[in-house]
Amino acid sequence: MSKITFNALVREQAGKGAARACRKEGRVPAVIYGNKKEPQMISLHPVELEKALDMADFYSSDIEVVINGKAEKVSCQDVQFHPVSDMPIHVDFLRK
């Protein structure tokens, strides 16, 4: 099992338009949910995400997302890919 760390930025808005704006800035929108807390909308750097996705055990790895200096332990629930370019377009994380 690998240890993966992402440095994330907080997204203020949710929805299709906000996600498109995030992608236009060159980042990948994501959400952290679960554990009886409010969902946290974030964005990830695409290069960090691509490197992590290349690992064989990405979906079973211990993932740490650092948001404003605060670390959150999560697991990857789902990654959505673009149908043509096969680039990640959205990630869902579940709190541990």
C-alpha positions as CSV (number, residue, x, y, z in Angstrom):
1,M,0.0,0.0,0.0
2,S,1.4,3.4,-1.0
3,K,1.1,6.7,0.7
4,I,-0.1,9.5,-1.6
5,T,-0.3,13.2,-0.7
6,F,-2.2,15.9,-2.6
7,N,-1.9,19.6,-2.0
8,A,-5.4,20.9,-2.7
9,L,-7.0,24.3,-3.1
10,V,-10.5,25.0,-1.8
11,R,-13.2,25.7,-4.3
12,E,-15.9,28.1,-3.2
13,Q,-18.7,27.1,-5.6
14,A,-20.3,23.9,-6.6
15,G,-21.9,22.8,-9.8
16,K,-21.2,22.4,-13.5
17,G,-20.2,26.0,-14.2
18,A,-17.8,26.1,-11.2
19,A,-16.2,22.8,-12.2
20,R,-15.8,24.0,-15.8
21,A,-14.1,27.2,-14.5
22,C,-11.8,25.1,-12.4
23,R,-10.8,23.0,-15.4
24,K,-10.3,26.2,-17.4
25,E,-7.7,27.3,-14.7
26,G,-5.8,24.0,-15.4
27,R,-6.9,22.2,-12.3
28,V,-9.0,19.1,-11.6
29,P,-12.2,19.5,-9.5
30,A,-12.7,17.1,-6.6
31,V,-14.9,16.6,-3.6
32,I,-14.3,15.1,-0.1
33,Y,-17.4,13.7,1.6
34,G,-18.5,11.3,4.3
35,N,-17.9,10.8,8.0
36,K,-21.0,12.9,8.9
37,K,-19.3,16.1,7.8
38,E,-20.2,18.6,5.1
39,P,-18.7,17.9,1.7
40,Q,-15.5,19.9,1.0
41,M,-15.0,21.0,-2.6
42,I,-11.4,21.2,-3.7
43,S,-9.2,21.3,-6.8
44,L,-6.1,19.2,-7.5
45,H,-3.0,19.8,-9.6
46,P,-3.3,17.6,-12.7
47,V,0.3,16.5,-12.7
48,E,0.1,15.2,-9.1
49,L,-3.1,13.4,-9.9
50,E,-1.7,11.8,-13.1
51,K,1.3,10.5,-11.2
52,A,-0.9,9.0,-8.5
53,L,-3.2,7.4,-11.1
54,D,-0.3,5.7,-12.7
55,M,0.3,3.7,-9.5
56,A,-1.2,0.2,-9.7
57,D,-2.7,0.4,-6.2
58,F,-4.1,3.9,-6.3
59,Y,-7.7,2.9,-5.3
60,S,-6.5,1.0,-2.3
61,S,-3.8,3.5,-1.2
62,D,-3.8,5.7,1.9
63,I,-4.4,9.2,0.5
64,E,-3.8,12.4,2.4
65,V,-5.2,15.6,1.1
66,V,-3.6,18.8,2.5
67,I,-6.0,21.8,2.5
68,N,-4.7,25.1,3.9
69,G,-2.1,23.2,6.0
70,K,-4.7,20.8,7.5
71,A,-4.4,17.1,6.4
72,E,-7.4,14.9,5.8
73,K,-7.1,11.1,5.4
74,V,-9.3,9.9,2.5
75,S,-9.7,7.0,0.1
76,C,-10.5,7.4,-3.6
77,Q,-14.1,6.5,-4.3
78,D,-14.3,7.4,-8.1
79,V,-12.4,9.1,-10.9
80,Q,-14.3,10.4,-13.9
81,F,-12.3,10.5,-17.2
82,H,-12.8,12.5,-20.4
83,P,-14.2,10.1,-23.0
84,V,-11.8,11.1,-25.7
85,S,-8.6,12.3,-24.1
86,D,-8.8,9.9,-21.1
87,M,-7.7,12.8,-18.8
88,P,-9.3,12.9,-15.3
89,I,-12.0,15.4,-15.1
90,H,-13.4,14.9,-11.5
91,V,-12.4,12.9,-8.4
92,D,-14.5,11.8,-5.4
93,F,-12.8,11.1,-2.1
94,L,-14.4,9.5,1.0
95,R,-13.2,10.5,4.4
96,K,-11.8,7.8,6.7
